[in-house]
């Protein structure tokens, strides 16, 4: 299978490299001048997709995905699979899939969970929307770039699952951080708090696998001065997408909306930019009730 890969950034570069290591013939394109070992560089997006059986995109957002889709559509081989792994809004995922279907291109929306370390290690989880036929064709690649792929429904369903997951993640991280900061002020020992929470009804992924306090729980960005990890601005992006989707389908999501407002403030005016999303803990620790 010949693969074209567009968007060789923090996530795309290691994903493309892993495909090349696995023996696939991979060509790649990025608007910035990047080279990835084992991946042949192309000078533009159309030449990157021409004659390829499967094309992967890993781009910053929906408007860039739309722009790239417009650029490549006429150069894509009929019957090719277009696998978008970016995190974008549900509406763009659906409309680009419909646009591609008009020229016999089968598109999958397959956003990932697992971050930069998961991309490098080939341990990403893919949540995939689109046809079963295209999913079956792409499945061997999911096995190389990740260790789990779930076909969650029709076009757009992958992005929908991603934002539902990350809305829980954003809300529970804030709940975890404010609980630890409260515990500190009540004089609790953080290790003892962790021991109880992680085996009680307060357990969650943010408590058990990503406890946001240094030196407590499994290793996490808290142990590395809150260097991302998963940057707070990416959480702003994903919570924004969940609110955009909730607006579109008239769903009531007050906790998601409040989490978005807190993360926007954190990134915009509270020195949160460039820090891991778990750096909400020192933010809460430094605050008093009225501020
Ligand atoms: P990134 O900014 O490092 O990479 C995006 C790349 O796309 C850049 O190299 C950029 O130059 C390139 N690009 C932009 N416009 C282009 C165009 N028109 N044509 C070709 N290339 C173009 O971002 P990333 O961290 O690799 O994230 C990529 C996607 O994965 C995003 O949608 C993000 O939300 C999602 N994601 C990221 C993480 C993470 O931890 N970084 C985790 C899960 C999902």
Boltz pocket constraint, residues with backbone or C-beta under 6 A from the ligand:
constraints:
  - pocket:
      binder: B
      contacts: [[A, 6], [A, 7], [A, 8], [A, 9], [A, 10], [A, 11], [A, 12], [A, 29], [A, 30], [A, 31], [A, 32], [A, 45], [A, 58], [A, 59], [A, 60], [A, 61], [A, 64], [A, 67], [A, 68], [A, 85], [A, 86], [A, 87], [A, 88], [A, 112], [A, 113], [A, 114], [A, 115], [A, 116], [A, 229], [A, 230], [A, 231], [A, 234], [A, 237]]
      max_distance: 6.0
